[in-house]
Amino acid sequence: MGFYGRQLDRFLGRNIRSAHLQVRFPDGHTRDYGTSSGPALSVGLTDERWIGRILRNPDLRFGEAYMEGALVPEDAGIYPLLDLLWRDLYGTGERPVAGTSPMRRLRRALKRAHPPARARRNVAHHYDLGNDLYRLFLDENMQYSCAYFAEPGMSLDEAQTAKMRHIARKLFIEPGQRVLDIGSGWGGLAVDLARHADAEVFGVTLSTEQFASARERAAEAGLGDRARFELTDYRSLDETFDRIVSVGMLEHVGINGYGEFFAQVRRLLAEDGVALIHTIGRTGPPATTNPFIDKYIFPGGYIPALSELVPHIEAQGLYLLDAEILRLHYADTLRAWRERFLANADRAAELHDERFVRMWDFYLASSELSFRYGEHVVFQLQLARRQDAVPVVRDYLYSHDRRTDFAAGASPKRRPMRAKSAHAHTKKGAKPASRRSGSGKASA
């Protein structure tokens, strides 16, 4: 056993406690750690140099070792090993917060600036991998964000539909109102709001693959006139919407972009409008992005703490009407995605290669565990420019039969609050929406 192997041997001997882990080292030696009862979870290490890399930078190199075939789970997939390491090394919470030194904060801030050109490259890196890949594991509406498991035993498709219904109620949409969907993905939410909330929805995305698919989805649903899309940056828009929704997009804004993001939300939101921001967040203080995720999955991505968002919301004079924390819903969503992805691993390898399959297997497994054991959750922030934009009691969100949330023909329930104009709002001096680029009536 080499130098790095001996270092790893001592580390595992001190820290593995909850299960029986068996490690085969590159020289053929096998060591057992943890409890001796129960079947062993076996893993092989094929290269001493990779052991050194893992010890020096585990957050990056552990995933790379699995991706490159230097770390080989021998009797199960990567998930049981990651689950064991999470429980024994981190317990039920994440590691101590990193990135608190002044220089660390400076490097983080410099890295997280997202001008439009970089934002487009970052989006393309992940979302333009091809729609055929995402069809292997997403639901029928192609929702690539946290589902809402409102009832036990819900399928992924039911939970994603329930998520869209939950968001629709929080938006409190009146028939005919205009809705902006920032980061509209494959168009599933926009089409659903156009169909069931009787809204005119305009979605913007930076992904060419998603843009093409969203337009096709709207056309197939016969809603091309009420669910329109444009391949553009949300920062280029200049008009007013009754409702604004953003699901899974804020994670890509970067910590230097929060002020600009919420300023634009306020600028585009009607005086009596409502916005709903759905984003991954962390329950603890600010930290840094996992380097494996940053390098291979979501370059430029960052998961905010609530303390990083609220000051920008306050600075824009927006009211935070409601903040809901979805706990464990994303862990269950990621588990469903990973099961579907692995069931279609051969097809994924045909589209890319085996190395890609291992990379995404690690991404989905480690992400699930960060939501199951770590401090990652999902924030749903309901914002407005007026305190009375929605009812002053929250029962309008839940006074319904939850089974209708995932019924195919269900419409979001809402009760009258006060008389509102259902026509499209426009800024003073603005051209009619039907003739302006970027509007819900634009040709997209």
C-alpha positions as CSV (number, residue, x, y, z in Angstrom):
1,M,0.0,0.0,0.0
2,G,1.5,3.4,-1.1
3,F,1.7,6.6,0.9
4,Y,-1.7,8.0,-0.1
5,G,-3.3,4.6,0.4
6,R,-2.0,4.5,4.0
7,Q,-3.3,8.1,4.6
8,L,-6.7,7.1,3.3
9,D,-6.7,3.9,5.4
10,R,-6.1,5.9,8.6
11,F,-8.8,8.4,7.6
12,L,-11.5,5.7,6.9
13,G,-10.5,3.8,10.1
14,R,-11.2,6.9,12.2
15,N,-14.5,8.0,10.5
16,I,-16.5,5.1,9.1
17,R,-18.9,3.9,11.8
18,S,-22.5,3.3,10.5
19,A,-22.0,0.4,8.1
20,H,-19.5,-2.1,6.8
21,L,-17.2,-0.6,4.1
22,Q,-14.7,-2.7,2.3
23,V,-12.0,-1.0,0.1
24,R,-9.8,-2.7,-2.4
25,F,-6.6,-0.7,-2.9
26,P,-4.6,-0.5,-6.1
27,D,-2.0,-3.0,-4.9
28,G,-4.6,-5.6,-4.2
29,H,-4.8,-5.1,-0.4
30,T,-8.4,-5.1,1.0
31,R,-9.4,-3.3,4.2
32,D,-12.6,-3.4,6.2
33,Y,-14.0,-0.4,8.0
34,G,-17.0,0.4,10.3
35,T,-19.2,-2.3,11.7
36,S,-18.5,-5.9,11.0
37,S,-22.2,-6.9,10.9
38,G,-24.2,-6.9,7.7
39,P,-23.0,-7.3,4.1
40,A,-20.0,-5.2,3.1
41,L,-20.3,-2.3,0.7
42,S,-17.3,-2.9,-1.6
43,V,-15.4,-0.3,-3.6
44,G,-12.2,-0.6,-5.6
45,L,-9.5,2.0,-6.2
46,T,-7.5,1.4,-9.3
47,D,-4.8,4.1,-9.1
48,E,-2.6,5.4,-6.2
49,R,-2.4,8.8,-7.9
50,W,-6.1,9.2,-7.8
51,I,-6.1,8.5,-4.0
52,G,-3.8,11.4,-3.6
53,R,-6.0,13.6,-5.7
54,I,-9.1,12.7,-3.7
55,L,-7.3,13.4,-0.4
56,R,-6.1,16.8,-1.6
57,N,-9.4,18.0,-3.1
58,P,-12.3,15.5,-2.2
59,D,-15.1,17.8,-3.3
60,L,-13.9,17.8,-6.9
61,R,-11.7,14.7,-7.2
62,F,-14.0,12.1,-5.7
63,G,-16.6,12.7,-8.4
64,E,-13.9,12.8,-11.0
65,A,-12.5,9.5,-9.8
66,Y,-15.8,7.8,-10.3
67,M,-16.4,9.5,-13.6
68,E,-13.0,8.4,-14.9
69,G,-13.3,4.8,-13.6
70,A,-10.6,5.1,-10.9
71,L,-13.2,4.5,-8.2
72,V,-15.4,1.5,-8.8
73,P,-18.4,0.5,-6.7
74,E,-18.2,-3.3,-6.9
75,D,-21.5,-4.6,-5.7
76,A,-23.8,-1.5,-6.0
77,G,-23.9,1.9,-7.6
78,I,-22.4,5.1,-6.4
79,Y,-25.4,6.1,-4.3
80,P,-25.0,3.7,-1.3
81,L,-21.3,4.8,-1.0
82,L,-22.2,8.5,-1.1
83,D,-25.1,7.9,1.4
84,L,-22.6,6.2,3.8
85,L,-20.1,9.0,3.5
86,W,-22.7,11.7,4.0
87,R,-24.0,10.0,7.2
88,D,-20.6,9.3,8.7
89,L,-18.6,12.4,7.6
90,Y,-21.3,15.1,7.7
91,G,-24.1,13.7,9.9
92,T,-27.4,15.3,9.1
93,G,-26.0,18.7,8.2
94,E,-23.4,20.1,5.8
95,R,-19.8,20.7,6.6
96,P,-18.8,24.0,8.4
97,V,-19.4,26.9,6.1
98,A,-16.6,27.8,3.8
99,G,-15.9,31.0,2.0
100,T,-16.0,33.4,5.0
101,S,-12.5,34.9,4.7
102,P,-12.3,38.3,2.9
103,M,-10.1,36.9,0.1
104,R,-12.5,33.9,-0.4
105,R,-15.5,36.3,-0.6
106,L,-13.6,38.4,-3.1
107,R,-12.8,35.5,-5.4
108,R,-16.3,34.2,-5.2
109,A,-17.7,37.7,-6.1
110,L,-15.4,38.0,-9.1
111,K,-16.2,34.6,-10.4
112,R,-20.0,35.1,-10.1
113,A,-20.4,38.1,-12.4
114,H,-22.7,37.0,-15.2
115,P,-22.8,39.4,-18.2
116,P,-25.2,38.3,-20.9
117,A,-22.5,36.5,-23.1
118,R,-21.3,34.4,-20.2
119,A,-24.8,33.7,-19.1
120,R,-25.7,32.3,-22.5
121,R,-22.5,30.1,-22.5
122,N,-23.3,28.8,-19.1
123,V,-26.9,27.9,-20.1
124,A,-25.8,26.2,-23.3
125,H,-23.3,24.0,-21.4
126,H,-26.1,22.3,-19.5
127,Y,-29.4,22.9,-21.2
128,D,-28.3,22.5,-24.8
129,L,-27.1,18.9,-24.3
130,G,-30.1,17.8,-26.4
131,N,-33.7,17.4,-25.6
132,D,-33.5,13.6,-26.2
133,L,-31.3,13.4,-23.0
134,Y,-33.8,15.2,-20.8
135,R,-36.7,13.1,-22.2
136,L,-35.0,10.1,-20.7
137,F,-35.8,11.1,-17.1
138,L,-38.1,14.2,-16.9
139,D,-41.9,14.1,-16.6
140,E,-44.2,14.5,-19.6
141,N,-44.2,18.3,-19.1
142,M,-40.4,18.4,-19.0
143,Q,-40.2,20.2,-15.6
144,Y,-36.5,20.4,-14.7
145,S,-37.1,21.7,-11.2
146,C,-38.3,20.6,-7.8
147,A,-41.7,18.8,-7.9
148,Y,-44.3,19.2,-5.1
149,F,-45.3,15.9,-3.5
150,A,-48.5,17.1,-2.0
151,E,-49.8,13.6,-1.3
152,P,-48.1,10.3,-0.3
153,G,-47.4,8.0,-3.2
154,M,-47.6,10.6,-5.9
155,S,-45.8,9.8,-9.2
156,L,-43.3,12.2,-10.6
157,D,-45.7,13.4,-13.2
158,E,-48.4,14.0,-10.6
159,A,-46.0,15.9,-8.3
160,Q,-44.8,18.1,-11.1
161,T,-48.4,18.9,-12.1
162,A,-49.1,19.7,-8.4
163,K,-46.1,22.0,-8.4
164,M,-47.5,24.0,-11.3
165,R,-50.9,24.2,-9.7
166,H,-49.3,25.4,-6.4
167,I,-47.4,28.1,-8.3
168,A,-50.6,29.1,-10.2
169,R,-52.5,29.7,-6.9
170,K,-49.6,31.8,-5.5
171,L,-49.7,33.9,-8.7
172,F,-53.4,34.5,-8.1
173,I,-54.0,34.9,-11.9
174,E,-57.1,36.4,-13.2
175,P,-58.4,35.4,-16.7
176,G,-56.7,37.2,-19.5
177,Q,-53.8,38.6,-17.5
178,R,-50.3,38.6,-19.0
179,V,-47.7,36.5,-17.3
180,L,-43.9,36.7,-17.8
181,D,-42.0,33.4,-17.3
182,I,-38.3,34.2,-16.7
183,G,-36.3,31.1,-17.7
184,S,-39.2,29.3,-19.3
185,G,-37.4,26.0,-19.9
186,W,-39.2,23.6,-22.3
187,G,-42.4,25.6,-21.9
188,G,-44.3,23.2,-19.7
189,L,-45.3,25.8,-17.0
190,A,-46.1,28.5,-19.6
191,V,-48.4,26.2,-21.5
192,D,-50.1,25.0,-18.3
193,L,-50.8,28.5,-17.2
194,A,-52.1,29.5,-20.6
195,R,-54.4,26.4,-20.6
196,H,-55.7,26.2,-17.0
197,A,-55.4,29.8,-15.8
198,D,-56.6,31.3,-19.0
199,A,-53.5,33.6,-19.1
200,E,-51.4,35.1,-21.9
201,V,-47.9,33.8,-21.1
202,F,-44.6,35.1,-22.5
203,G,-41.6,33.0,-21.8
204,V,-37.9,33.9,-22.2
205,T,-34.9,31.5,-22.2
206,L,-31.3,31.5,-23.3
207,S,-31.3,27.9,-24.4
208,T,-31.8,27.3,-28.1
209,E,-32.9,23.7,-27.5
210,Q,-35.5,24.7,-24.9
211,F,-36.7,27.6,-27.0
212,A,-37.4,25.3,-30.0
213,S,-39.1,22.7,-27.8
214,A,-41.3,25.3,-26.0
215,R,-42.7,26.7,-29.2
216,E,-43.4,23.2,-30.5
217,R,-45.2,22.3,-27.2
218,A,-47.4,25.4,-27.4
219,A,-48.3,24.8,-31.0
220,E,-49.2,21.1,-30.4
221,A,-51.4,22.2,-27.5
222,G,-53.2,24.7,-29.8
223,L,-52.0,27.5,-27.5
224,G,-49.4,29.2,-29.8
225,D,-51.3,32.5,-29.6
226,R,-51.4,32.5,-25.7
227,A,-48.1,30.8,-24.8
228,R,-45.3,32.6,-26.7
229,F,-41.5,32.4,-26.3
230,E,-38.5,34.3,-27.2
231,L,-34.8,33.5,-27.1
232,T,-33.6,36.5,-25.2
233,D,-32.1,37.7,-21.9
234,Y,-34.7,38.8,-19.3
235,R,-32.7,41.9,-18.8
236,S,-33.5,43.1,-22.3
237,L,-37.3,43.3,-21.6
238,D,-39.0,46.7,-21.1
239,E,-42.7,46.4,-20.5
240,T,-45.1,45.6,-17.8
241,F,-46.7,42.3,-16.8
242,D,-49.6,41.4,-14.4
243,R,-47.7,38.4,-13.1
244,I,-44.1,37.2,-13.2
245,V,-42.9,33.7,-12.4
246,S,-39.3,32.4,-12.4
247,V,-38.7,28.7,-11.6
248,G,-35.1,27.3,-11.3
249,M,-33.5,30.3,-13.0
250,L,-32.2,32.4,-10.0
251,E,-29.5,29.8,-9.4
252,H,-27.9,30.9,-12.6
253,V,-28.0,34.7,-11.9
254,G,-24.9,34.7,-9.7
255,I,-24.4,36.6,-6.4
256,N,-23.5,39.8,-8.2
257,G,-26.7,39.7,-10.2
258,Y,-29.4,39.6,-7.5
259,G,-29.7,43.4,-7.3
260,E,-30.2,43.6,-11.1
261,F,-32.6,40.6,-11.1
262,F,-35.0,42.0,-8.4
263,A,-34.7,45.5,-9.9
264,Q,-35.9,44.1,-13.2
265,V,-38.7,42.1,-11.6
266,R,-40.0,45.3,-10.0
267,R,-39.6,47.3,-13.2
268,L,-41.6,44.7,-15.2
269,L,-44.2,44.1,-12.6
270,A,-47.5,45.9,-12.7
271,E,-48.4,48.1,-9.8
272,D,-50.9,45.6,-8.5
273,G,-49.0,42.6,-9.8
274,V,-47.7,39.4,-8.2
275,A,-44.3,37.6,-8.7
276,L,-43.4,34.1,-7.6
277,I,-39.6,33.2,-7.5
278,H,-38.9,29.5,-7.1
279,T,-35.2,28.7,-6.5
280,I,-32.9,26.3,-4.8
281,G,-31.6,27.8,-1.6
282,R,-29.7,27.0,1.5
283,T,-31.0,27.1,5.1
284,G,-27.6,28.2,6.5
285,P,-25.4,31.2,5.8
286,P,-23.7,31.9,2.4
287,A,-21.2,29.3,1.2
288,T,-19.5,28.3,-2.0
289,T,-20.6,26.2,-5.0
290,N,-19.5,22.5,-5.0
291,P,-16.5,22.4,-7.4
292,F,-17.6,19.3,-9.2
293,I,-21.1,20.8,-10.0
294,D,-19.4,24.1,-11.0
295,K,-17.0,22.5,-13.4
296,Y,-19.1,19.8,-15.0
297,I,-22.8,20.4,-14.5
298,F,-23.8,24.1,-13.9
299,P,-20.8,26.4,-14.6
300,G,-21.5,29.7,-12.9
301,G,-24.3,28.4,-10.8
302,Y,-24.7,29.5,-7.2
303,I,-27.2,28.5,-4.5
304,P,-28.2,31.5,-2.4
305,A,-28.9,31.8,1.3
306,L,-32.1,33.7,2.1
307,S,-29.9,36.4,3.7
308,E,-28.4,37.1,0.3
309,L,-31.7,37.6,-1.4
310,V,-33.8,39.6,1.1
311,P,-31.6,42.7,1.1
312,H,-32.1,43.1,-2.6
313,I,-35.9,42.5,-2.3
314,E,-36.0,45.2,0.4
315,A,-33.9,47.6,-1.6
316,Q,-36.4,47.5,-4.5
317,G,-39.3,48.3,-2.3
318,L,-40.9,44.9,-3.0
319,Y,-43.1,43.3,-0.4
320,L,-42.2,39.7,0.5
321,L,-45.8,38.5,0.9
322,D,-45.1,34.9,1.5
323,A,-42.0,32.6,1.8
324,E,-42.4,28.9,1.7
325,I,-39.6,26.4,2.2
326,L,-40.0,23.1,0.4
327,R,-38.1,20.6,2.4
328,L,-37.1,17.1,1.0
329,H,-39.4,17.6,-2.1
330,Y,-36.3,18.0,-4.2
331,A,-34.6,14.9,-2.7
332,D,-37.6,12.9,-3.8
333,T,-37.6,14.6,-7.2
334,L,-33.9,13.8,-7.8
335,R,-34.4,10.2,-6.7
336,A,-37.1,9.8,-9.3
337,W,-34.9,11.5,-12.0
338,R,-32.0,9.2,-11.2
339,E,-34.0,6.1,-11.2
340,R,-35.4,7.0,-14.7
341,F,-32.0,8.1,-15.9
342,L,-30.3,4.8,-14.9
343,A,-33.2,2.8,-16.4
344,N,-32.3,4.5,-19.7
345,A,-28.5,4.5,-19.1
346,D,-27.8,2.6,-22.4
347,R,-29.6,5.2,-24.4
348,A,-27.8,8.0,-22.5
349,A,-24.5,6.3,-23.4
350,E,-25.5,6.2,-27.0
351,L,-26.3,9.9,-27.0
352,H,-23.0,10.7,-25.2
353,D,-20.7,8.0,-23.6
354,E,-20.2,5.9,-20.5
355,R,-18.1,8.6,-18.9
356,F,-21.0,11.0,-19.3
357,V,-23.4,8.5,-17.7
358,R,-21.2,8.1,-14.7
359,M,-20.8,11.9,-14.4
360,W,-24.6,12.4,-14.4
361,D,-25.1,9.4,-12.1
362,F,-22.8,11.1,-9.6
363,Y,-24.5,14.5,-10.1
364,L,-28.0,13.2,-9.5
365,A,-27.0,11.0,-6.5
366,S,-24.9,13.6,-4.7
367,S,-27.5,16.3,-5.4
368,E,-30.2,14.2,-3.9
369,L,-28.2,13.6,-0.7
370,S,-27.4,17.3,-0.4
371,F,-31.2,17.9,-0.1
372,R,-31.8,14.8,2.0
373,Y,-29.0,15.3,4.6
374,G,-27.6,18.8,3.9
375,E,-28.9,22.3,4.1
376,H,-30.3,22.6,0.5
377,V,-34.0,23.3,0.2
378,V,-36.2,25.2,-2.2
379,F,-37.5,28.7,-1.6
380,Q,-40.8,30.0,-3.1
381,L,-40.9,33.8,-2.6
382,Q,-44.1,35.6,-3.4
383,L,-43.4,39.3,-4.1
384,A,-45.5,42.3,-4.9
385,R,-45.4,46.1,-5.0
386,R,-48.5,46.3,-2.8
387,Q,-49.5,44.6,0.4
388,D,-53.0,43.8,-0.8
389,A,-52.0,42.1,-4.1
390,V,-53.2,38.8,-2.7
391,P,-55.6,37.9,0.1
392,V,-54.4,38.6,3.6
393,V,-55.0,35.1,4.8
394,R,-53.2,32.1,3.2
395,D,-56.1,29.7,3.0
396,Y,-56.7,30.6,-0.7
397,L,-53.6,28.4,-1.3
398,Y,-55.1,25.3,0.3
399,S,-58.9,25.6,0.4
400,H,-59.3,23.0,-2.3
401,D,-59.2,19.3,-2.9
402,R,-55.5,18.5,-3.3
403,R,-56.3,15.6,-5.5
404,T,-57.3,18.1,-8.2
405,D,-53.7,19.4,-8.2
406,F,-52.6,16.6,-10.4
407,A,-55.8,15.9,-12.3
408,A,-55.2,16.4,-16.0
409,G,-58.0,18.8,-16.5
410,A,-57.8,20.7,-13.2
411,S,-57.7,24.4,-13.1
412,P,-56.1,26.4,-10.3
413,K,-58.7,27.5,-7.9
414,R,-58.9,31.1,-6.9
415,R,-61.5,33.2,-5.1
416,P,-62.4,36.8,-5.9
417,M,-60.6,39.4,-3.8
418,R,-61.3,42.7,-5.4
419,A,-62.1,44.1,-8.9
420,K,-59.0,44.1,-11.1
421,S,-58.3,45.1,-14.6
422,A,-57.6,42.0,-16.7
423,H,-56.2,43.9,-19.7
424,A,-52.5,44.1,-20.4
425,H,-50.6,46.8,-18.5
426,T,-48.1,48.9,-20.3
427,K,-45.7,51.5,-19.2
428,K,-46.3,55.1,-19.9
429,G,-45.3,55.8,-23.5
430,A,-44.9,52.2,-24.4
431,K,-46.1,50.8,-27.7
432,P,-49.0,48.3,-27.7
433,A,-47.9,44.9,-26.6
434,S,-48.9,43.3,-29.8
435,R,-46.4,45.3,-31.8
436,R,-43.4,45.3,-29.5
437,S,-40.5,42.9,-29.5
438,G,-40.4,40.8,-26.4
439,S,-44.1,41.0,-25.6
440,G,-46.6,38.2,-25.1
441,K,-48.0,39.1,-28.5
442,A,-44.6,39.1,-30.3
443,S,-43.9,36.7,-33.0
444,A,-41.4,34.2,-31.4
